[in-house]
């Protein structure tokens, strides 16, 4: 899969923070599959660098939570923004299963429920060897845009 910058947004949507300056760009999220077709799957990777490590030399847990949130929110937004709705994080339960200190972390988000007011996603984070290193459940609220 070819890596590409974080750019996919519905036509006419302008983010409050330019995508190349947002938090996802700062920690290095590289989206490799956007949910543009509404199939309920999004994938990304994060190359591990010194800026992501704790004093103990392990990837900070916030990186896993942030990537899960980003994929779930973006996957929801790509579908609901064209319909006049906003997608915003409502809940994020991320569990770190194994420490990571280098390489690339692969993320795969899958939607499990698309209700009118909230979508539920699960996100697997895997090390380069395919080992599951973190798991997230993310709820994304769906609300009408204010006029």
N, C-alpha and C positions, 0 to 999 in steps of 0.2 A: 504494500500500500504506500502510495506517495504521501509524504508529509506536506501539509500546507498550513499557511498561517490561519489564525482564528479570524475568519471573515464572514462566514455564512450567517446572514440575518435576513429576515423577510424584506422584500422590496419596500422602500420608503421608511424603514426604521433607522433612526440615527441614535446610537448609544450615547449616554451621558458622558462616558469616558471613552476616548478613542481606543479601539481594540488593541492596538500595539502598545498602549500604555496601561492597560488594565492589569489587575493582579494576576490573572491567568498567564499573561505574557511575561510578567516579572518572574514567576517561579518556573516557567518553561513549558507550559501545557502545549502540546502539538496535537491538534485534532487530525485524525486520520480517516474518520468516517462520521459525517454529520447525518442527522436524522431528517434529511430534506424530503425524503419520500414518505415520512410518517410511519415507517415500519417499526419504530420503537427500539432502535438500537443506535448507540453512538459509541465511538472508540477514540481513544487518545493515548498518548504516551508522554512521559516526563523523564527526560534525561537527568540522572542524579548528578548534582554538582555540589561543591562545598557550601554554596549559599542555602542549601536545603538541609544541611546536617546539624544536629544538635551538638552540644559539647562532647557527647559520648560517641560521636561519629555516625549516628543513625539518622535516617530521614525523619524529619519532624512529622508527627501525626497529623498536623494541620494540612500538610501537602496532600495526604490521602483524602481528607474531608473536603478540601477545596476542589480537587479534581472531580470528585464524585458530585459535588454541588454544581460545578460548572457544566458537566455533561448532562445531568438531569434537567437543570434549568434551561439550557440551550435546546435540548431535545423537545422540551415542552414548548418553549418560546417559538420555535420554528413552525409549529402547528397552530398555536393559539393567537399569535400576534396578527396574522392576516385576517383573523376572525374578529378583531377588535378587543382582544383580551391581553392582559399582561401576565407574565409568569414570574413568580418570585418564591425564593426558598422559604419553606415553612418549617421543615424539620430535617435534621441530618444526624443519623446514628451511625458512626463509623467505628469499626473495631479493627485494631491492628493485630494481626495474627502472628507475623514473623518480622523481625527487624530487617531493614534494607540499608546497605551502606554504599552501594554503587550500582553501576549499570543503568538500565532503563526500566521504568515501571510502566506496564501496559494496563490500561483501564478499559473495561467494557461495561456500558450501562444498558440496562434493559427495562422497558416500561412494563409494569404489571397491572396497572389500573389507570384508566382515563376517565375519571368522573368529572362532572361539570365544574366543581370548585377545587379539585386537587388531583394531581397525578402522582402515582407511586412508582418509584424506580428502585432497582437494586444495582449496585456497581461492584464488580470484582476488580481487584488490583492484583496484578501478577508480576513476579520478578522475571528476569530474562529467561530463566530456566523453566518458566511456566508455573512455578509454585504460587499458590494463593497466599498473598501476604497481608491483604486487608479486604474487608467487606463492608459495604455501606448500604443503608436503606435511606432514601431521600424522598421527602414529600415536597412537591412543588405546588403552591397555591396558584389558582387561575382566577383572576379578577378582571372585571371590565375596566378598560382605560377610562380615566376621568376626562371629561370634556373641558 
